[in-house]
Amino acid sequence: MRKLIAFDEDTFDKLKQLGRDRMATFQELADEAFADLLKKHGIPIDLRDALRKSAAKSKTDTAKSTAPKSRKGRSEARRRSDR
């Protein structure tokens, strides 16, 4: 899909120079920038990332639900009642 994006001249010149320095096309720079932006906000980039994130979430949810309950609350209540 093509979209028109406007840059000021100075920014565009710096992006062109960065592309030359890294031997990358403007499209490759844009792909990297948008992938980093999506990652920053926790949005999966592709199906593989979505599946990985989903599996990690279900793994932590399972670990939380099977973890033993803390006894901290009971001991705190006992200390208060002993006073």
Backbone as JSON Lines, residues from 0, in Angstrom:
{"i":0,"aa":"M","n":[0.85,-1.17,0.0],"ca":[0.0,0.0,0.0],"c":[0.9,1.23,0.0]}
{"i":1,"aa":"R","n":[0.54,2.2,-0.78],"ca":[1.32,3.44,-0.84],"c":[0.58,4.56,-0.14]}
{"i":2,"aa":"K","n":[1.36,5.36,0.6],"ca":[0.83,6.53,1.29],"c":[1.81,7.67,1.07]}
{"i":3,"aa":"L","n":[1.28,8.86,1.01],"ca":[2.1,10.04,0.83],"c":[2.41,10.64,2.2]}
{"i":4,"aa":"I","n":[3.7,10.83,2.47],"ca":[4.13,11.41,3.74],"c":[4.99,12.63,3.42]}
{"i":5,"aa":"A","n":[4.73,13.72,4.1],"ca":[5.47,14.96,3.86],"c":[6.56,15.13,4.93]}
{"i":6,"aa":"F","n":[7.77,15.49,4.48],"ca":[8.88,15.8,5.37],"c":[9.39,17.18,5.02]}
{"i":7,"aa":"D","n":[9.91,17.88,6.02],"ca":[10.58,19.14,5.68],"c":[11.91,18.77,5.03]}
{"i":8,"aa":"E","n":[12.48,19.72,4.3],"ca":[13.69,19.44,3.5],"c":[14.86,18.94,4.34]}
{"i":9,"aa":"D","n":[15.06,19.56,5.5],"ca":[16.19,19.18,6.34],"c":[16.06,17.72,6.81]}
{"i":10,"aa":"T","n":[14.89,17.35,7.25],"ca":[14.66,15.97,7.71],"c":[14.85,14.99,6.57]}
{"i":11,"aa":"F","n":[14.32,15.31,5.4],"ca":[14.44,14.41,4.26],"c":[15.9,14.25,3.83]}
{"i":12,"aa":"D","n":[16.65,15.36,3.86],"ca":[18.08,15.29,3.52],"c":[18.84,14.38,4.5]}
{"i":13,"aa":"K","n":[18.51,14.5,5.78],"ca":[19.17,13.67,6.79],"c":[18.79,12.19,6.62]}
{"i":14,"aa":"L","n":[17.55,11.92,6.27],"ca":[17.12,10.54,6.02],"c":[17.83,9.96,4.79]}
{"i":15,"aa":"K","n":[17.96,10.77,3.73],"ca":[18.68,10.3,2.54],"c":[20.13,10.0,2.88]}
{"i":16,"aa":"Q","n":[20.76,10.87,3.68],"ca":[22.16,10.65,4.06],"c":[22.29,9.4,4.93]}
{"i":17,"aa":"L","n":[21.37,9.2,5.85],"ca":[21.39,8.0,6.68],"c":[21.26,6.75,5.81]}
{"i":18,"aa":"G","n":[20.38,6.81,4.83],"ca":[20.23,5.69,3.91],"c":[21.52,5.4,3.16]}
{"i":19,"aa":"R","n":[22.2,6.44,2.7],"ca":[23.47,6.25,2.0],"c":[24.54,5.66,2.92]}
{"i":20,"aa":"D","n":[24.6,6.19,4.16],"ca":[25.59,5.71,5.12],"c":[25.39,4.24,5.46]}
{"i":21,"aa":"R","n":[24.15,3.83,5.56],"ca":[23.84,2.44,5.93],"c":[23.62,1.55,4.72]}
{"i":22,"aa":"M","n":[23.74,2.12,3.55],"ca":[23.48,1.4,2.3],"c":[22.08,0.76,2.33]}
{"i":23,"aa":"A","n":[21.1,1.57,2.73],"ca":[19.71,1.13,2.83],"c":[18.83,2.06,2.0]}
{"i":24,"aa":"T","n":[17.73,1.52,1.54],"ca":[16.78,2.35,0.81],"c":[15.92,3.12,1.79]}
{"i":25,"aa":"F","n":[15.24,4.13,1.26],"ca":[14.33,4.9,2.1],"c":[13.24,3.98,2.64]}
{"i":26,"aa":"Q","n":[12.79,3.02,1.84],"ca":[11.75,2.07,2.26],"c":[12.23,1.22,3.43]}
{"i":27,"aa":"E","n":[13.48,0.79,3.39],"ca":[14.03,-0.01,4.49],"c":[14.11,0.81,5.78]}
{"i":28,"aa":"L","n":[14.48,2.07,5.66],"ca":[14.5,2.96,6.83],"c":[13.09,3.14,7.41]}
{"i":29,"aa":"A","n":[12.13,3.34,6.52],"ca":[10.75,3.52,6.96],"c":[10.22,2.25,7.62]}
{"i":30,"aa":"D","n":[10.49,1.09,7.03],"ca":[10.05,-0.19,7.61],"c":[10.61,-0.37,9.02]}
{"i":31,"aa":"E","n":[11.89,-0.07,9.18],"ca":[12.52,-0.2,10.5],"c":[11.91,0.77,11.51]}
{"i":32,"aa":"A","n":[11.69,1.99,11.08],"ca":[11.14,3.01,11.98],"c":[9.73,2.64,12.43]}
{"i":33,"aa":"F","n":[8.9,2.2,11.49],"ca":[7.53,1.86,11.87],"c":[7.48,0.58,12.7]}
{"i":34,"aa":"A","n":[8.36,-0.37,12.44],"ca":[8.42,-1.59,13.25],"c":[8.81,-1.24,14.69]}
{"i":35,"aa":"D","n":[9.78,-0.33,14.85],"ca":[10.19,0.1,16.19],"c":[9.05,0.82,16.9]}
{"i":36,"aa":"L","n":[8.3,1.62,16.19],"ca":[7.17,2.34,16.78],"c":[6.09,1.36,17.27]}
{"i":37,"aa":"L","n":[5.77,0.37,16.45],"ca":[4.78,-0.62,16.85],"c":[5.27,-1.42,18.06]}
{"i":38,"aa":"K","n":[6.53,-1.8,18.06],"ca":[7.1,-2.56,19.17],"c":[7.05,-1.74,20.46]}
{"i":39,"aa":"K","n":[7.35,-0.45,20.36],"ca":[7.32,0.44,21.52],"c":[5.95,0.46,22.18]}
{"i":40,"aa":"H","n":[4.9,0.37,21.36],"ca":[3.53,0.42,21.88],"c":[2.93,-0.97,22.09]}
{"i":41,"aa":"G","n":[3.75,-2.02,21.96],"ca":[3.29,-3.37,22.25],"c":[2.38,-3.97,21.21]}
{"i":42,"aa":"I","n":[2.45,-3.49,19.99],"ca":[1.62,-4.01,18.91],"c":[2.46,-4.98,18.08]}
{"i":43,"aa":"P","n":[2.0,-6.23,17.94],"ca":[2.79,-7.19,17.17],"c":[2.91,-6.77,15.71]}
{"i":44,"aa":"I","n":[4.08,-7.01,15.14],"ca":[4.36,-6.59,13.77],"c":[3.8,-7.58,12.75]}
{"i":45,"aa":"D","n":[3.93,-8.87,13.07],"ca":[3.45,-9.9,12.15],"c":[2.83,-11.04,12.95]}
{"i":46,"aa":"L","n":[2.38,-12.07,12.25],"ca":[1.72,-13.2,12.9],"c":[2.65,-13.88,13.91]}
{"i":47,"aa":"R","n":[3.91,-14.03,13.56],"ca":[4.85,-14.68,14.46],"c":[4.95,-13.92,15.79]}
{"i":48,"aa":"D","n":[5.05,-12.59,15.72],"ca":[5.11,-11.78,16.94],"c":[3.82,-11.89,17.74]}
{"i":49,"aa":"A","n":[2.68,-11.9,17.05],"ca":[1.39,-12.02,17.73],"c":[1.29,-13.35,18.47]}
{"i":50,"aa":"L","n":[1.7,-14.44,17.83],"ca":[1.66,-15.75,18.47],"c":[2.62,-15.83,19.64]}
{"i":51,"aa":"R","n":[3.8,-15.27,19.49],"ca":[4.79,-15.27,20.56],"c":[4.26,-14.5,21.77]}
{"i":52,"aa":"K","n":[3.66,-13.35,21.52],"ca":[3.13,-12.53,22.6],"c":[1.96,-13.23,23.29]}
{"i":53,"aa":"S","n":[1.11,-13.87,22.51],"ca":[-0.03,-14.59,23.05],"c":[0.43,-15.76,23.9]}
{"i":54,"aa":"A","n":[1.42,-16.51,23.44],"ca":[1.93,-17.65,24.19],"c":[2.57,-17.19,25.5]}
{"i":55,"aa":"A","n":[3.3,-16.11,25.47],"ca":[3.94,-15.59,26.68],"c":[2.88,-15.14,27.68]}
{"i":56,"aa":"K","n":[1.83,-14.51,27.2],"ca":[0.76,-14.03,28.08],"c":[0.04,-15.21,28.72]}
{"i":57,"aa":"S","n":[-0.28,-16.23,27.95],"ca":[-0.97,-17.38,28.51],"c":[-0.09,-18.13,29.5]}
{"i":58,"aa":"K","n":[1.22,-18.13,29.26],"ca":[2.15,-18.8,30.16],"c":[2.19,-18.08,31.5]}
{"i":59,"aa":"T","n":[2.22,-16.75,31.5],"ca":[2.25,-16.0,32.76],"c":[0.9,-16.08,33.47]}
{"i":60,"aa":"D","n":[-0.2,-16.1,32.71],"ca":[-1.52,-16.25,33.33],"c":[-1.64,-17.59,34.02]}
{"i":61,"aa":"T","n":[-1.13,-18.64,33.4],"ca":[-1.16,-19.97,33.98],"c":[-0.3,-20.03,35.24]}
{"i":62,"aa":"A","n":[0.87,-19.43,35.19],"ca":[1.77,-19.42,36.34],"c":[1.14,-18.67,37.51]}
{"i":63,"aa":"K","n":[0.46,-17.59,37.25],"ca":[-0.19,-16.81,38.31],"c":[-1.32,-17.59,38.95]}
{"i":64,"aa":"S","n":[-2.11,-18.31,38.14],"ca":[-3.25,-19.02,38.68],"c":[-2.84,-20.27,39.46]}
{"i":65,"aa":"T","n":[-1.67,-20.84,39.2],"ca":[-1.22,-22.03,39.91],"c":[-0.27,-21.71,41.04]}
{"i":66,"aa":"A","n":[0.1,-20.45,41.23],"ca":[1.03,-20.07,42.3],"c":[0.32,-20.18,43.65]}
{"i":67,"aa":"P","n":[1.04,-20.64,44.69],"ca":[0.44,-20.75,46.02],"c":[0.12,-19.37,46.58]}
{"i":68,"aa":"K","n":[-0.92,-19.32,47.36],"ca":[-1.33,-18.05,47.96],"c":[-0.35,-17.63,49.05]}
{"i":69,"aa":"S","n":[-0.16,-16.36,49.19],"ca":[0.76,-15.82,50.18],"c":[0.1,-15.86,51.55]}
{"i":70,"aa":"R","n":[0.88,-16.1,52.6],"ca":[0.35,-16.13,53.96],"c":[0.6,-14.8,54.66]}
{"i":71,"aa":"K","n":[1.11,-13.83,53.94],"ca":[1.46,-12.54,54.53],"c":[0.23,-11.88,55.15]}
{"i":72,"aa":"G","n":[-0.89,-11.95,54.51],"ca":[-2.11,-11.32,55.0],"c":[-2.54,-11.88,56.34]}
{"i":73,"aa":"R","n":[-2.43,-13.2,56.56],"ca":[-2.81,-13.83,57.82],"c":[-1.91,-13.41,58.96]}
{"i":74,"aa":"S","n":[-0.61,-13.42,58.73],"ca":[0.32,-13.05,59.8],"c":[0.14,-11.59,60.2]}
{"i":75,"aa":"E","n":[-0.16,-10.75,59.25],"ca":[-0.4,-9.33,59.55],"c":[-1.66,-9.19,60.4]}
{"i":76,"aa":"A","n":[-2.69,-9.95,60.08],"ca":[-3.93,-9.89,60.86],"c":[-3.69,-10.39,62.27]}
{"i":77,"aa":"R","n":[-2.88,-11.43,62.45],"ca":[-2.57,-11.96,63.78],"c":[-1.83,-10.93,64.62]}
{"i":78,"aa":"R","n":[-0.86,-10.24,64.0],"ca":[-0.1,-9.24,64.75],"c":[-1.01,-8.13,65.25]}
{"i":79,"aa":"R","n":[-1.95,-7.75,64.43],"ca":[-2.87,-6.67,64.83],"c":[-3.77,-7.13,65.97]}
{"i":80,"aa":"S","n":[-4.24,-8.38,65.92],"ca":[-5.15,-8.87,66.95],"c":[-4.42,-9.1,68.28]}
{"i":81,"aa":"D","n":[-3.11,-9.36,68.24],"ca":[-2.33,-9.59,69.46],"c":[-2.07,-8.3,70.21]}
{"i":82,"aa":"R","n":[-2.21,-7.19,69.59],"ca":[-1.89,-5.9,70.24],"c":[-2.89,-5.52,71.21]}
